[in-house]
Amino acid sequence: MKKAARTMIITGGNTGLGFETAKVIAKSSADWHVVIASRNQQKGEEAVRALIQSTNNPNISAMILDLSSTTSINHFAEQFIEADVPPLYAIVCNAGAGFAKGTQETEDGVEATFGVNHLGHFLLVRLLLNQVEEQGRIIIVSSDTHDPSKKTGMPSPRYTSPSILADPAASDQFLGNLSDLSKGQLRYTTTKLCNLYFTYELTYRIQQAKRSISTAAFNPGMMPGKGSALTRDYKPFQRFIWNNILPMLRFVHPGIRSTRQSGKDLANLIMMDSMNSGAYWDGPKQIPSSDESYNKERAVELWNWSSRKLGLPKDI
Ligand SMILES: NC(=O)c1ccc[n+]([C@@H]2O[C@H](COP(=O)([O-])OP(=O)(O)OC[C@H]3O[C@@H](n4cnc5c(N)ncnc54)[C@H](OP(=O)(O)O)[C@@H]3O)[C@@H](O)[C@H]2O)c1
């Protein structure tokens, strides 16, 4: 078996966008070792089997990572550091969750949308940053739903201090008398805005530390259909629309895509020869993110708060 030359970790790689991205990367060359980071061992192993079969690349493995548990994230990082895999070239923070059936919390008592989409990935990247080789990449999957100027059908983010966003009861109170679905959607778009604050502040700190790792935020566009399980928590009728009606709009709306199409775009970003750091990519195109996403004060506040909450130093 030919040994791979570089490793990519992709969170949520067992399904949806993550799976499609892993497939393109693994198929491109057996030089890539792909780590499917999945919270469910069985799903991770099934994905690995399917990927090895469809790509003929044997260098694919599964590791357990539950982003709603700091214990699991710490364990993942320790296991990864000890694993016999080639140097870490890319971390792709792809996993994402939204909740439509009321407020959920993580094992650590953090509101779960914020916990998984922002805080879990923040911890993962901070723990593995020193493992990433120079010229390597960190890519954070965000969403155009963070941007009120794009007509995505989702509510505009409602950002407030991280201590409120992270606290299940305080965040409930902050969102007032909205339905569970509306609260879930607001939390989702707000965490996708947090993904951009994280990307931009990480970029700045990597440059300050004189390291040459490149970063990017990526918008895959809306990917309705059975390829994405993002609406798993929605009512059956809403899931029916997502699975069967919305995919047809792909042919008339450029913002509506498939997991396969966006998986190719994301994989291209990971494999691109050189990439300028800190950009926001809408599929294959670099574009500005929302005006609100360039708020430096908030990016610093979120970075400092997240570091404190996780017991990490502010500096990388
Ligand atoms: N679908 C869209 O229209 C759309 C639009 C814009 C942006 N995005 C973004 O694209 C990314 C991928 O979305 P997708 O459509 O591929 O979603 P998906 O099909 O629901 O896949 C999400 C992945 O995240 C994993 N995940 C969820 N909670 C986790 C946790 N606590 N720990 C570890 N992994 C967890 C899921 O694991 P399980 O399989 O175990 O549930 C799954 O592997 C997300 O960041 C999403 O916000 C999606």
The ligand as a Gaussian input file, in Angstrom:
#p B3LYP/6-31G(d) Opt

LIG

0 1
 N      -27.295000      22.043000       3.676000
 C      -27.310000      23.331000       3.395000
 O      -28.203000      23.835000       2.694000
 C      -26.212000      24.232000       3.886000
 C      -26.194000      25.575000       3.484000
 C      -25.163000      26.409000       3.931000
 C      -24.196000      25.900000       4.783000
 N      -24.249000      24.596000       5.159000
 C      -23.202000      24.115000       6.069000
 O      -22.539000      23.023000       5.461000
 C      -22.042000      22.125000       6.462000
 C      -22.448000      20.697000       6.129000
 O      -23.854000      20.659000       6.027000
 P      -24.619000      19.415000       5.408000
 O      -25.736000      19.958000       4.609000
 O      -23.675000      18.452000       4.832000
 O      -25.265000      18.820000       6.749000
 P      -25.553000      17.305000       7.202000
 O      -25.848000      16.446000       6.022000
 O      -26.566000      17.439000       8.278000
 O      -24.153000      16.854000       7.815000
 C      -23.707000      17.464000       8.988000
 C      -22.589000      16.654000       9.579000
 O      -22.271000      17.258000      10.851000
 C      -22.244000      16.220000      11.799000
 N      -22.516000      16.682000      13.169000
 C      -23.636000      17.256000      13.658000
 N      -23.507000      17.468000      14.987000
 C      -22.272000      17.021000      15.329000
 C      -21.555000      16.923000      16.539000
 N      -22.083000      17.282000      17.703000
 N      -20.299000      16.417000      16.509000
 C      -19.748000      15.985000      15.366000
 N      -20.384000      16.013000      14.188000
 C      -21.637000      16.528000      14.177000
 C      -23.307000      15.228000      11.339000
 O      -23.128000      13.977000      11.994000
 P      -24.309000      12.853000      12.018000
 O      -24.335000      12.226000      10.657000
 O      -23.892000      11.930000      13.099000
 O      -25.595000      13.567000      12.331000
 C      -22.989000      15.205000       9.872000
 O      -21.881000      14.369000       9.631000
 C      -22.614000      22.643000       7.795000
 O      -21.616000      23.391000       8.459000
 C      -23.752000      23.555000       7.366000
 O      -23.991000      24.579000       8.296000
 C      -25.224000      23.748000       4.744000

